[in-house]
Amino acid sequence: MASTDQRGLRPIAAPYLVPGPTGVAVRTRLKHLTSQDEKVLRLVGAHLGSLAATDLKARCADGLDHDSHTWAERKRHLTPECSSRWAGSITKATHDQWALARRGQVAHLRSVEAGIATLRHRLSLPVGTKGTKKRPGGYRSKQEWHAKSRRLATLQERLATVRADFEAGVVRVVRGGKRLARNRHHLDATGLNQSQWRERWQAARWFLQADGESGKRFGNETIRITPQGEVSIKLPAPLAGWANAPHGRYRLSGTAVFAHRGQEWAERVEANRAVAYRVHHDVERGRWYITASWQIPTTPQIPLRALLAQGVIGVDTNADHLAAWRLDTHGNPIGDPRRFDYALSGTASHRDAQVRHALTRLLRWAQSCGVQAIAVEDLDFTDSKSRERHGRRKRFRQVISGMPTARLRARLTSMADATGIAIIAVDAAYTSRWGAQHWQKPTTSKKRQTSGHDAASIAIGRRAQGHPIRRRTAPPRTHRSDGCGPRTVQAEPGARGDEGIRHPGLERAHDARTPTLGERERGGPAHPTPFGVRAGPGAASDVTPAHC
């Protein structure tokens, strides 16, 4: 259910449960490899890499005319150069790579269209026109207006090119990565010489991955790993002379032992269930790694109301930390907010480790609190990273681009599934603004300074629970049940009479003075008896009157 506001606020989508992961991937290092083993791996990777490049070229040439017949034809063409299973893995990887490039092309097309729309709007305004919170204003000077008009022409030409490629089904893919290909022209900036770059480029273009097959021995006929860690590879037909094991296989001297999910992997291998493997070489460290992956059944989802029975933890994602606060079932913050820092600097592996460490601490805290759900924002900065959207705010664009929204969401979903904690995604609209407006000041005390991110975490948690972000303020002092005393701001939904006037009991203390007739008449009529006869002064009744 989406809600709107009379002031023109955009609709707010309803919260939803994020589905759990459908696959698992674990990686380990191949140790104790001999020079002969490394040579065979290089030969197999280079040979299959050349076949993968040829197949990708053929797939890109097919464009939108691709179908199952052309797929089968490509596989038949590759089979004599390797094997049927190697050819199946190559064509499947090619198809996935083309589909990924196609999705990237669509995202680029939308980004260029959004940039053109923003430029046209700002160019149509007079120079110096101030903008609003919803739409930007005109440009500051005539020089900037002229530069942006040229930028508009460039984007329009780029849009025509991208749209023509999209309609024709033409995609551009670089095996090995576009960034690494561009580094060839900037070796001084990367600190590499030509031979070092060439070694990395060749390793990135190798192909050493095989899909699993249930019912076959140890779940994979091409790259086989026994429960004891013995690794053997089915050599392509042109390299069959390098085999050192029966049936054209090469057995590595090193072993592979999976520490993470090792027991689960061993059970699948012993049951001959499908396991896919990928071997790759880290040129910078000089190490060989192997990654095992398999599919897992999706965890059945629990109803949202049952997950929120123990409260929820709202999490606000930021560029350098996660701000979290625990809420009870009524949307009230409990205890103090928590902050989980991470540094997004250095290499990609270092950044990924920082994110995983922060999420581990978050999940451990959630387990100690006893909650079953964590609420996060459904962030998407696809349309907010262009310079046309934020103009000269380069620092802000860098912050948005550096936030690991997709990786953090994927990591949190997979790690939470292992701990039995559900992830609830909520609409990110106005959470920071309304959280700071309604919760930052009330939760600030002499001993605690609530930040805007902490207040936003409260807003996220309340939206996941279905409560409005706005606080219920106390009524006027004369309308409170305790006269001018304090009154609870948040009452339980099932409590009865909490909003009415609290009537005093009829039973008085033993030392209370008995009121006279006049006083009772001034205070109101006496309490009626069960028989409907009004009790007079000093009259006694065997029935105790009911309390109000």
ZIGI-V120025 format. One record per pair of residues at least 4 apart in sequence whose ideal C-beta (glycine too) atoms are under 6 Angstrom apart, sorted by the first residue. I is the first residue (numbers start at 0). J is the second residue. Records with the same first field share a line. If there is no record, write none. Layout:
I->J, J
//
This chain:
0->13
1->10, 11, 12
2->11
3->10
4->8
11->426, 428
12->426
14->423, 425, 463
15->424
16->300, 421
17->412, 422, 424
19->297, 298, 416
20->413, 416
21->297
22->294
23->293, 295
24->290, 292
25->257, 259, 260, 291
26->288, 290
27->255, 257
28->286, 288
29->253, 255, 287, 289
30->253
31->253
32->36, 37, 253
33->252
36->251, 252
39->241, 249
42->238
44->48, 205, 207
46->235
47->206
48->204, 205, 206
50->77, 80, 89
51->89, 206
52->174
54->73, 89, 93
55->93
57->73
58->93, 97
61->65, 69
62->168
63->168
65->69
73->90
74->86, 90
77->86, 89
78->83, 86
81->85, 86, 235
84->220, 221
88->209, 210
100->170, 172
101->170
104->165, 170
108->161, 165
110->385
111->154, 157, 158
113->382
114->154, 385, 387
115->154
117->387
118->122, 147, 151, 387
121->135, 137
124->128, 137
125->137
126->137, 138, 141, 144
128->136, 137
129->136
130->135, 136
138->143, 144
139->143
158->162
164->169
173->177, 180
174->204
175->179, 200, 203, 204
176->203
179->203
182->189
183->196
186->191
191->195, 196
198->282
199->282
202->280, 282
207->278
208->277
209->219, 221, 222, 276
210->275
211->218, 219, 273, 274, 275
212->273
213->272, 273
215->220
217->223, 268
218->268, 271, 272, 273, 274
219->223, 274
221->233
222->232, 276
223->231
224->230, 255
225->229
226->265, 268, 269
228->254, 255, 256
230->251, 255
231->244, 248, 250
232->249
233->248
234->238, 239, 242, 247, 249
239->247
241->249
242->247, 248, 249
243->249, 250
244->248, 250
255->289
257->261, 264
260->264
264->291
267->272, 274, 293
274->291, 293
275->292
276->289, 291
277->290
278->289
279->288
280->287
281->286
298->416
301->305, 306
306->371, 372, 421
307->311, 464
309->369, 370, 371
310->326, 327, 328, 370
311->326, 372, 374, 460, 463, 464
312->323, 325, 365, 370, 373
313->324, 374, 456, 457, 459, 460
314->321, 323, 373, 375
315->322, 452, 455, 456
317->452
318->398, 401, 402
320->338, 340
321->339, 357
322->338, 452, 453, 456
323->337, 456
324->332, 336, 453, 456, 457
325->333, 368
326->330, 332, 460
327->331, 333
329->489
330->461, 464, 466
331->489
332->457
336->453
339->357, 360, 361
341->353, 354, 357
342->353
343->350, 401
345->349
354->403, 407, 410
358->410, 411, 414
362->418
365->370, 373, 420
372->421, 423
373->420, 422
374->423, 425, 459, 460, 463
376->427
377->424
378->404, 427
380->384, 399
383->388, 399
384->399, 400
389->395, 396
403->407
407->411
410->414
411->415
412->422
415->420, 422
423->463
425->459, 462, 463
429->433
430->434, 455, 458, 459
431->455
433->437, 458, 468
434->438, 454, 455, 457, 458
435->439, 451, 454
437->469, 470
438->442, 454, 457
439->449, 454
442->449
443->448, 449
449->453, 454
458->468
461->466, 468
471->488
473->486, 488
474->478
476->483
479->486
480->501
490->494, 497
502->547
504->546
505->544
507->511
514->518, 519
516->536
525->533, 534
526->544
527->533
528->532, 534, 540
529->542
534->538
//
